[in-house]
Amino acid sequence: MGELPKTPQAHEAHILDGHPTNGTLMLVADLLGSLTGYQDEKSGALFHDVHPVRGEEARIENSGSVAFDFHTENVHHPLRPDYLGLLCLRQDHEQIAATRVSSVRDALPLLTDDEVAELRKPQFHSLYPTSFTRNTTGPRPSAGPHPVIFGPADRPFMRFNSHNTQGDHPQARAALRSLATALERVCCDLVLAPGDLVVLDNHVVVHGRTAFTPRYDGQDRWLRRFYSLRSAPLWAQRMMRHPRVLPAMTEIRGVV
């Protein structure tokens, strides 16, 4: 993987510019689709450094160190990543922090037909993740209404964030709770070692993270993340201000 500097203790852009992992991750992302960034998230960065940041331990995003429950990446976005990759550069000190993954196709057989029917209704809203609203004030906006489960019965897809997806009615909220319980029952915990790369289908698999304790000594847990999109619509491509970076939500909200 090449030589590593100390794990950053704050948000530091371009700390790994020119690092060998850039080429490796771009190659994998472009084999799956196209390496893609989001203008609203980290100013459109194509590679995200995932590490604890002092003072943000309780944030439910990649700068935190508390447990991060199951979620579809960028659940609010009309052009969610098709795939995301997580490359481990450095483990936490205790080597216990796990990336948690769970498949909708394993979880749905544990639900009743009525619960699945509720989850297929466009009656859910998802708040924008805090990583997309760092520079805004006021309540976080939400996207929807949208279904949580969609697609063929034998090959279902999922759009769900346990922290940010909310049901409009009591039956919808009960179905969300049942889904969360089912995802927990079928989840797999992956303790990534340096050099391990996991690639997830963002429409089938949700992921999360167990809690860990950072020491801010330059040797804390450090992952790199990328997004891959199979194809951006032509209208989105022509609105991009930078190659590979999707426009801000203020420009495309409600388009699809």
ZAMARGU-4260 file (C-alpha; in steps of 0.2 Angstrom, whole numbers, plus 5000, padded with zeros to 4 digits):
<rodrens>
0) 5000/5000/5000 | 5015/5012/5001 | 5021/5021/5016 | 5008/5029/5027 | 5009/5045/5037
5) 5001/5046/5054 | 4982/5045/5055 | 4975/5062/5054 | 4967/5070/5069 | 4956/5083/5060
10) 4948/5085/5043 | 4963/5086/5031 | 4961/5087/5012 | 4973/5079/5000 | 4984/5071/5014
15) 4986/5056/5002 | 4988/5065/4986 | 4999/5054/4975 | 4997/5039/4986 | 4998/5022/4978
20) 4980/5018/4984 | 4973/5031/4973 | 4977/5022/4958 | 4971/5005/4965 | 4954/5012/4971
25) 4951/5021/4954 | 4955/5005/4945 | 4942/4995/4955 | 4929/5009/4955 | 4930/5011/4936
30) 4929/4992/4933 | 4913/4992/4943 | 4906/5009/4935 | 4914/5026/4936 | 4923/5033/4951
35) 4911/5047/4957 | 4910/5061/4970 | 4896/5072/4977 | 4898/5091/4977 | 4889/5092/4994
40) 4900/5079/5002 | 4918/5084/5006 | 4918/5096/4992 | 4917/5083/4979 | 4932/5072/4985
45) 4934/5056/4975 | 4942/5047/4989 | 4936/5049/5007 | 4948/5047/5022 | 4938/5038/5036
50) 4945/5041/5053 | 4940/5048/5070 | 4941/5067/5072 | 4944/5074/5089 | 4928/5082/5096
55) 4917/5072/5083 | 4916/5056/5092 | 4897/5055/5093 | 4894/5061/5075 | 4885/5048/5065
60) 4897/5049/5051 | 4914/5043/5046 | 4923/5056/5058 | 4914/5048/5073 | 4919/5033/5084
65) 4902/5028/5091 | 4892/5013/5084 | 4885/5018/5066 | 4870/5007/5062 | 4864/5000/5046
70) 4862/5012/5031 | 4862/5014/5012 | 4875/5026/5007 | 4868/5043/5003 | 4851/5037/5006
75) 4843/5054/5002 | 4851/5056/4985 | 4842/5052/4968 | 4859/5046/4961 | 4865/5035/4976
80) 4881/5025/4973 | 4879/5008/4965 | 4894/5002/4974 | 4905/5008/4988 | 4922/5002/4993
85) 4931/5002/5009 | 4950/4999/5010 | 4958/4997/5027 | 4974/5007/5029 | 4976/5005/5048
90) 4966/4995/5061 | 4960/5002/5078 | 4972/4999/5093 | 4962/4985/5100 | 4959/4977/5082
95) 4940/4975/5086 | 4932/4989/5076 | 4921/4980/5063 | 4912/4985/5047 | 4895/4977/5048
100) 4886/4972/5032 | 4868/4965/5030 | 4859/4960/5014 | 4840/4964/5011 | 4839/4947/5002
105) 4844/4938/5018 | 4833/4949/5029 | 4816/4949/5020 | 4812/4931/5022 | 4811/4935/5041
110) 4797/4948/5038 | 4779/4945/5036 | 4770/4948/5019 | 4761/4963/5027 | 4778/4971/5033
115) 4786/4969/5016 | 4770/4977/5008 | 4772/4992/5020 | 4790/4994/5016 | 4786/4994/4997
120) 4774/5009/4999 | 4781/5026/4995 | 4778/5032/5013 | 4795/5035/5020 | 4807/5050/5021
125) 4825/5051/5023 | 4835/5065/5031 | 4850/5071/5022 | 4866/5064/5031 | 4875/5076/5042
130) 4890/5074/5030 | 4880/5083/5017 | 4874/5097/5028 | 4890/5102/5037 | 4889/5120/5030
135) 4871/5123/5032 | 4860/5130/5046 | 4843/5125/5051 | 4834/5108/5051 | 4841/5095/5039
140) 4830/5093/5023 | 4823/5076/5019 | 4820/5066/5003 | 4804/5057/4999 | 4792/5050/5000
145) 4800/5034/4994 | 4799/5015/4997 | 4811/5006/5007 | 4810/4990/4997 | 4808/4990/4978
150) 4812/4979/4963 | 4807/4961/4959 | 4801/4950/4973 | 4815/4938/4970 | 4829/4951/4968
155) 4823/4965/4980 | 4833/4982/4983 | 4833/4993/4998 | 4834/5011/5002 | 4836/5013/5021
160) 4846/5022/5034 | 4842/5017/5052 | 4847/5034/5058 | 4838/5045/5045 | 4824/5035/5037
165) 4807/5038/5045 | 4789/5031/5042 | 4774/5042/5039 | 4762/5031/5048 | 4763/5019/5063
170) 4762/5004/5052 | 4776/5010/5042 | 4787/5014/5058 | 4783/4996/5064 | 4789/4989/5048
175) 4805/4999/5049 | 4808/4992/5066 | 4805/4974/5060 | 4817/4977/5045 | 4831/4983/5057
180) 4829/4968/5068 | 4830/4956/5053 | 4845/4965/5046 | 4853/4963/5063 | 4849/4944/5063
185) 4858/4941/5047 | 4872/4953/5048 | 4890/4949/5046 | 4904/4958/5055 | 4920/4961/5045
190) 4936/4966/5055 | 4946/4973/5041 | 4965/4971/5042 | 4977/4983/5033 | 4976/4980/5014
195) 4959/4972/5015 | 4946/4980/5003 | 4927/4976/5004 | 4916/4981/4990 | 4897/4982/4993
200) 4882/4983/4982 | 4874/4999/4989 | 4856/4994/4983 | 4857/4977/4991 | 4868/4978/5006
205) 4868/4990/5020 | 4883/4993/5031 | 4888/5000/5048 | 4902/5001/5061 | 4905/4995/5078
210) 4911/5007/5091 | 4929/5009/5095 | 4940/5021/5106 | 4952/5032/5097 | 4968/5038/5105
215) 4973/5052/5093 | 4991/5046/5093 | 4993/5045/5075 | 4989/5026/5075 | 4970/5026/5075
220) 4959/5017/5063 | 4960/5023/5045 | 4950/5018/5030 | 4948/5025/5013 | 4931/5025/5004
225) 4926/5027/4986 | 4909/5027/4977 | 4906/5020/4960 | 4891/5024/4949 | 4887/5013/4934
230) 4880/5028/4924 | 4875/5046/4927 | 4860/5053/4917 | 4865/5064/4903 | 4857/5079/4911
235) 4867/5076/4927 | 4883/5074/4917 | 4880/5091/4908 | 4877/5099/4925 | 4894/5093/4933
240) 4906/5107/4937 | 4920/5095/4939 | 4923/5078/4930 | 4916/5064/4940 | 4907/5075/4953
245) 4888/5075/4954 | 4880/5092/4956 | 4874/5099/4973 | 4857/5094/4979 | 4851/5112/4978
250) 4853/5110/4959 | 4845/5093/4956 | 4833/5091/4971 | 4816/5085/4964 | 4822/5081/4947
255) 4820/5062/4949
</rodrens>
